[in-house]
Amino acid sequence: MKSISVIPAVAAMGVLLSVFLLCSGCYTLTQGFTLLGYLNQGVPLESLRDGEESQFVEQILDIRAFASDALGLKKSTNYTRYVAIDRDYLAAVVSGAAPDSFTRYEWRFPIVGKVPYKGFFNPQDAKREGEKLKKRGFDVWIRQVDAFSTLGWFSDPLYSYMRDYPTYRLADLIIHETLHATVYLKGQSQFNEELAEFVGAEGARLYMEKKFGKASPEYQQMQDSEADSAAFIAFIQELIAELSDVYAQSLSREEKLKQKEYIIQKYKNRFDAEYETRFRSDNYRGFSRLPINNAYLELFRLYYAGGDYLRNMYESSGRDLPKFIAAAKTITSKGDPRKQLEDALQ
């Protein structure tokens, strides 16, 4: 994931590219053909076992086995092929939101329903889509993502830039996306992303504990990364809460926008002033230079708005992730998914 934003790149499925070839229109056909081009370039992971990627191959095979055998996620041919690519991300994803409220813009697609993002393999196409939204008065954010799930329509491959990922990030990515392929509820983007984010992170933690042990440098590196991520998310949630209070008031649009600009700058100044006491690494120092807007902040509401709800449910049900995943498999698109999950765990 791009650490400066902490918007989970592995969670961002763009427009769920699995539907590209099932839909009509220039957009879907263009993205679909590009996707198929990547898939056709893939080589079997096993064929790299004796080369310089041998360690990477063994890591992937071990994580895949853990995801299916230990956690109970769906067995598939995902992550069994390798694609060489000349950049360090897969796609550019566009998100939009109202400038004076946290009302996200949504695109509608067959099969998956409404989704609050739209992905492009060509970043210039993403930029053009973003400009269209800006002309309609929306705040826009474009981010790079390194993976997505095709929900079983295709075998999701690994990409060459993933070779440099630390083990915990590979585990999080694979478990997160395999969760999407195991449990996906049409029209429930918020819950889908919250669930995959939680299971990916907790599954990666369990894998690292099993593989290296809690006293290992690898496990400590993961903990440091998670601590910084949590600190950053907590800071952003404070900013979101203050802006939400402003947006809820009976103020003119102009006054809301004025206060929004002031509050965002105030938080940027705070961030720089408090950096040394909040973070263990330098990964987030660039935050105050980002053009923060509601589209950026709304992504954190999408992925992290659930707060500790899933964590608390997990803790109260015995901290058993396979049991938690098994319960999630019973959820349907009808009704409240949180309530269904809670009932299934009891």
N, C-alpha and C positions, 0 to 999 in steps of 0.2 A: 504494500500500500504506500501511497505517497505520504511520507511521514509528516510533512508540513501541514497537511490538511486533515489528516486522520479520518478522511472519508474513505471507508473501506473500498479500495479498488477491487478487491476480490469479491465484494458483495455487489458491486455495480454490474448488473447484467445488461446495461444499456436498455435496449428495447426487447430483450430476450430474443437473441438472434435466431433462435430455433424456429421462429415462425416465418422467417424471411421467404423461404421458398414456398410457403403455403399461402402467401398473400399476393395480391396483385399490386402493380404500381412500380414506378421507377425506383423509388427509395428501397423497397423491399427486395426487388430483383438485383439492384446494384450491390447491396450489402450481402445478399445471399450468394451471389457469384463470387464475391471476394472471400467470403467464409469458405465456400467449397474449394476455392483456390488454395487457401491455407491448408485445409484438410487433405487435399490431394498431394501436397508437398510433404506431408508427414511420413516419417519412417518409424517402423516398430521400435519401441523403446529397448526391447531385448537385443536389437542389432547393435546397440551402442555399448553393450556390456563390457566389451574388451577394449574399448577406446578410452580417450581422455575423459569422457563423460561417465565412466564406470561408477564412480562414487555417487554421482547424481542419480544414476539409474537405480542403484541399490536403495538410496533414500526413498525414492518415489515408490518403488515396489513395497518397501517396508511400511510406508505410511498408508498406501492403498489397502494393504492387508489388515492393518490396524483399524482403519475406518470401517471395513466390512466385517471382519471377524470379531474384533473387540467391541466395536460400537454398534454394530447392527445396521449400518448404512447400506444402501442398495449396491449390490455387486454389478459392475458394468465394465465395459471396455474403455471407460473414460481414463485419461491419463496413461494410456498404453502406447501412444504415438508421440513423436517429437517433431516439432516444426522449427526450422531455422528462420529467424526474422531479423531484419536489419534495424530494429529500434527496440527501446526498452519498455514498451507498452503495447497493448493490443488494439485498443480503440479509444476514440474520444467520445465522451458522453455529455449531452446537453441537458441541463435542468433549468427550470424557470419558476419564478414566484412573483406574486404581486409585490410592488415596491413598498406598500404601506401596510402590509399584513403578511402573516405566514400562511398564505393560501397558495398551494403549489399548483403549477400547471401540469396537466396530465394529458398523455397521448393514449388513444384507444386502438387496440389491436385485437384481431381475432384470436381465439383460444386463451390468451393470457389476460384479456380485459384491459383495464386502465393501468398504465404505468407512469410514474412521475419522472421519466428520463427517456432519452432517445439516443441510440448509439450509432456511431459512424466509424468505419475503418479509415476513411480519409479525413484527416483533421480539418481540411478546408471545407468539407461538406458540413462538419459540425459547426464551424465558424459561421457559415451561411445560415444554418438553421438558427443559431443564436442571434444573428442580426435580425432575422424575421421576428423573433420574439421581442427583441428590444424595440423594434418599430411599433409593436403592439403595446408597448408600455411596460413590459415585464423586466424584472431583474433577471439576469442570466448568469449561469456558471457553467463552464466547460472544464471537465476533468479527464485525466487519462486513467484508464483502467487496464489491469493486467490479466484479467480473466473474467469469464462469465459461464453460466451453465446453459446448455441447450436443452435441459430438462429431458434428456433421453432421446431426442430426435436425431442427434448425431453423437459420435464419440468425441468428447472434448479432449483436445490435445494439450500437451505441454509445449511451451515456447522457449527458445534458446536463452532469453534474458532471465529466465527463472533459475538458471544454473548458479547464479551468484546469490540467491536468496539464502538467508540462514535457515536452518532446519525448522525452527518453530514457525517461520513464515510459510514455508512450503506446506507444513502440516495444517496450518490454519487455512490456507488457500484450498487445499484438496478436500479437507473435511467440510469446509464452508460450502464449496460448490457441490460436493456430493450430497450434502443435506438438501440443497435446492433440487437435485435430481431425485431425491427420495421423498421429499414433502414439498409440494407447491400448491398453494391455494389461489385459484383464479380471483382476481380483483382484490386481493389482500396483500398489497405490496408492503405495507407497514409491518404486518406480522411476519411475512415471509423473510424480510430482511433482518428484523430483530431476532428471529429464531435462528437463522443461519449465522448471524454474527455471534450470538451466544454459543451455539454448538461448535462453531469453528474455533473460537478462542478456548473454550473449555476442553474440547477434544485435543487441541494442540498441546495444552498444558498437561493433560494426562499422557499424551504420547511422549513428551519430553521427559516427564517423570519416569516413565517406564524405560525409555531408551537410555537416558543419561543419569538419572537420579537427581534428587533435589539439591545435593551438595555440589553438583557439577558446574563448571563455568558456563556451559551451554544453557543450563536452566536459569542461572543468575542473569545471563544476558537477556533471556526472555522476560524475566521478572522486571528488569530495568526498563525494557521497552514497554511492557504493559503498564508500569507505574507512570511513565511519561505520557502514554496515551490516555490513561485515566485522568491525569492532571489536566491535560489539554481539553479533554471532553468536558470536564467539570467547569473549566474556565469558560468555554463556549456556552455551556448551559446557563451560566450566570448572565452572560450577555443576552442570550435568547430570552431569559426571564424578564430582564429589564425592558427589552424592546417590546415584549408581549404586553407588558403593563401599559406602555405608551399606545400601542395599537388598539387596546381595548377601551381607551378613553374616547370621549365625545369631542374629538379635536378635528380641525380641518385637515385635509390631506396634506396641505403645505406645511402645517405645523408638525404633523407626524414625521414627514420627511426631514424637516429641519432637526427635530429631536433625534431621529435615527442617526443622522450624520454626526451629531455631537456625541451620542452615546458610543458609537462604534469607534470614533477617534479616542474617546476617553479610555476605552478598553484596550486599544492598541498601546496607548501610553503606559497603562498599568502593566500590560503584558511585558513590555521591555524592562520596566522598572523592577518587576518581581521575578524575572526569569530565573536568576540564579537560585532562588529559594524554592522554585516550583519543579525544576527539571534536572535530570541527571545527565542529559546529553545535549548536543547542540542541534538536534534534528528539527526543532521548532522555531528557531530564531527568526526565520523569515516571515513569520505570521503578520507582523505589523506592517509589512510592505505589500500585503495582499489587498486587492480591491474588494473587501468584504461587502457582501450585500445579502438580501433575503434569500436568494436562490442558494447561495453557499450555506447559510445558516439552516435553511429548511432541510438540507440533506442530513444534518445532525439530528434534526427532529425526526426524520424518517428512520434513521438507523439506530438512534439512541433514546428516542422519546419514551421507550418503555421503562427506562430507569432500571431499577433493581427487581422489577416484577418477575422476570424469568429466573433470575438468580435466586430470588427468595423462594420461588416455587421449587426450584431444583434443590435448594438446601432443605426445605421442609419435607421433601419427598424422599430424602435419604442420600442425596449426592450420588445418585446412580445414573450416569449418563446413558448407558444402553436402555435402561428403563424409561428414561426421559424421552429418548428418541422413539422408542416403541409406542409411547403414549402419543407423541406428535403424529405418528403415522395414522392414527385413528381419526384425526381431525378432518372435517369436511368443509367445503366452501360455504355451507349454509350455517348461519348462526355465528356466535361470538367465538373465534378460535381460542382466545385465552380461557374462556369458561370451559370450552370443550377439553382443552389440555389439562386444566385443573381437575375436572371431573375424571378424566382418564387416569390421572396419577393417584387418585384416592382409592 
